[in-house]
Amino acid sequence: MTPFLIIFCVLAAITLSTAFLTVFTKNPIHSAIYLVICFFSIAGHYLLLNSQFLAVVHIIVYSGAIMILFLFTIMLMNLNKENEVHKPRVTRLAAVILFCSTCLILIAIFVNSKPIMGEYDSTGEDFQSINKLGNVLLNEYMVPFEFASILLLVAMIGTVLLSKKEKIQK
């Protein structure tokens, strides 16, 4: 086994285990910490693919900004067991059935898909450069880029409004 394969297997195991723990941990703070570890291991996968800029941006955006937003939301919402609404068994059963059917559909799609085989044309152009990425992002994908920024702004405003305490009138 090559060192590359060993590193990939270790990162894959960390990614899958922390993603599993993120979903199944009862404490929301622990879940957020597991998600940060998962994000860092995904950044390690980007480094293995020789995409250093994408790895750094992934760490800054997801592990930094998004997780801070998640933690503020969790802490400001004050999620307690006493206040938590328990879902009926029918709702939980429907969720399990939908999850299993979605997994089966995705597995069927991946099994039946055929990879594209063809010649790889090398133009010698560096698609990893920040200059090329900036041109593509701000020319071809300008509208989705702006929509993402508006979505993040609306999420921050929603978090502030949800955490705002109502004044009790006496």
C-alpha positions as CSV (number, residue, x, y, z in Angstrom):
1,M,0.0,0.0,0.0
2,T,1.3,3.4,-0.9
3,P,1.4,6.2,1.6
4,F,-1.2,8.1,-0.5
5,L,-3.7,5.2,-0.2
6,I,-3.0,4.9,3.6
7,I,-3.6,8.7,4.1
8,F,-6.8,8.5,2.0
9,C,-8.1,5.5,4.0
10,V,-7.4,7.3,7.3
11,L,-9.1,10.5,6.1
12,A,-12.1,8.5,4.7
13,A,-12.5,6.7,8.0
14,I,-12.4,10.0,10.0
15,T,-14.8,11.7,7.5
16,L,-17.4,8.8,7.7
17,S,-17.1,8.3,11.4
18,T,-17.4,12.0,12.3
19,A,-20.3,12.4,9.8
20,F,-22.1,9.5,11.5
21,L,-21.4,10.9,15.0
22,T,-22.7,14.3,13.8
23,V,-26.0,12.9,12.9
24,F,-26.5,10.5,15.9
25,T,-25.0,12.5,18.8
26,K,-27.7,13.8,21.1
27,N,-25.8,16.8,22.4
28,P,-25.9,19.6,19.7
29,I,-22.6,21.1,20.8
30,H,-20.8,17.7,20.4
31,S,-22.6,17.3,17.0
32,A,-21.2,20.7,15.9
33,I,-17.7,19.7,17.0
34,Y,-17.9,16.4,15.1
35,L,-19.0,18.4,12.0
36,V,-16.0,20.7,12.3
37,I,-13.7,17.6,12.4
38,C,-15.5,16.2,9.4
39,F,-14.9,19.5,7.5
40,F,-11.2,19.4,8.3
41,S,-10.9,15.8,7.0
42,I,-12.7,16.8,3.8
43,A,-10.1,19.6,3.5
44,G,-7.5,16.9,3.8
45,H,-9.1,15.1,0.8
46,Y,-8.8,18.4,-1.2
47,L,-5.1,18.5,-0.3
48,L,-4.7,14.9,-1.5
49,L,-6.2,16.1,-4.8
50,N,-3.6,18.8,-5.0
51,S,-6.1,21.6,-4.6
52,Q,-4.6,23.7,-1.8
53,F,-6.6,26.8,-2.5
54,L,-9.9,24.9,-2.3
55,A,-8.8,23.2,1.0
56,V,-7.9,26.6,2.6
57,V,-11.2,28.2,1.4
58,H,-13.1,25.2,2.7
59,I,-11.5,25.5,6.1
60,I,-12.1,29.2,6.3
61,V,-15.7,29.2,5.0
62,Y,-17.1,26.0,6.5
63,S,-15.0,25.2,9.5
64,G,-14.9,28.9,10.4
65,A,-17.9,30.9,9.4
66,I,-20.6,28.4,9.0
67,M,-19.8,26.5,12.2
68,I,-19.7,29.7,14.1
69,L,-23.1,30.5,12.8
70,F,-24.3,27.0,13.7
71,L,-23.0,27.3,17.3
72,F,-24.5,30.7,17.7
73,T,-27.9,29.4,16.5
74,I,-27.6,26.4,18.9
75,M,-26.7,28.5,21.9
76,L,-29.2,31.3,21.2
77,M,-32.1,28.9,20.6
78,N,-31.3,27.3,24.0
79,L,-32.3,23.8,23.0
80,N,-33.3,21.9,26.1
81,K,-34.8,18.4,26.4
82,E,-37.8,19.8,28.4
83,N,-38.8,22.1,25.7
84,E,-38.2,19.7,22.8
85,V,-41.3,18.5,20.9
86,H,-41.4,14.8,20.5
87,K,-42.5,13.5,17.1
88,P,-45.1,10.8,16.9
89,R,-44.0,7.3,15.9
90,V,-45.7,7.6,12.5
91,T,-43.6,10.7,11.6
92,R,-40.4,8.9,12.6
93,L,-41.4,5.8,10.7
94,A,-42.1,7.9,7.6
95,A,-38.7,9.6,7.9
96,V,-36.9,6.2,8.2
97,I,-38.8,4.9,5.1
98,L,-38.0,8.0,3.1
99,F,-34.4,7.9,4.1
100,C,-34.0,4.2,3.2
101,S,-35.8,4.7,-0.2
102,T,-33.5,7.6,-1.0
103,C,-30.5,5.6,-0.1
104,L,-31.7,2.7,-2.3
105,I,-32.3,5.1,-5.2
106,L,-28.9,6.7,-4.9
107,I,-27.2,3.2,-4.7
108,A,-29.1,2.1,-7.9
109,I,-28.0,5.3,-9.7
110,F,-24.4,4.8,-8.7
111,V,-24.4,1.1,-9.6
112,N,-26.0,1.7,-13.0
113,S,-23.9,4.7,-14.0
114,K,-21.1,4.4,-16.5
115,P,-18.0,6.5,-16.3
116,I,-17.1,8.6,-19.3
117,M,-14.1,7.0,-21.0
118,G,-12.2,9.2,-23.4
119,E,-9.0,11.0,-24.2
120,Y,-7.8,13.6,-21.8
121,D,-6.7,16.7,-23.6
122,S,-4.0,18.6,-21.8
123,T,-3.8,22.3,-22.8
124,G,-1.1,23.1,-20.3
125,E,-3.3,25.7,-18.7
126,D,-3.3,25.9,-14.9
127,F,-6.9,25.6,-13.7
128,Q,-5.8,25.6,-10.0
129,S,-4.6,29.2,-10.1
130,I,-6.5,31.8,-8.1
131,N,-6.5,34.1,-11.1
132,K,-8.4,31.5,-13.3
133,L,-10.7,30.6,-10.4
134,G,-11.6,34.3,-9.8
135,N,-12.3,34.9,-13.5
136,V,-14.6,31.9,-13.7
137,L,-16.3,32.7,-10.4
138,L,-16.9,36.4,-11.1
139,N,-17.8,36.0,-14.8
140,E,-19.6,32.7,-15.5
141,Y,-20.9,32.1,-12.0
142,M,-21.6,35.6,-10.8
143,V,-25.3,35.2,-10.2
144,P,-25.1,32.0,-8.1
145,F,-22.2,33.6,-6.2
146,E,-24.4,36.6,-5.3
147,F,-27.3,34.3,-4.5
148,A,-25.1,32.4,-2.0
149,S,-24.1,35.7,-0.3
150,I,-27.7,36.8,-0.1
151,L,-28.7,33.4,1.4
152,L,-26.0,33.7,4.0
153,L,-27.1,37.3,4.8
154,V,-30.8,36.1,5.2
155,A,-29.6,33.3,7.4
156,M,-27.8,35.7,9.7
157,I,-30.8,38.0,9.9
158,G,-33.0,35.1,10.7
159,T,-30.7,33.9,13.4
160,V,-30.8,37.3,15.0
161,L,-34.5,37.6,14.8
162,L,-35.1,34.1,16.3
163,S,-32.7,34.8,19.2
164,K,-34.4,38.2,19.9
165,K,-36.3,38.0,23.2
166,E,-39.8,39.3,23.3
167,K,-40.4,42.1,25.8
168,I,-42.9,41.1,28.5
169,Q,-45.4,43.8,29.1
170,K,-46.6,44.3,32.7
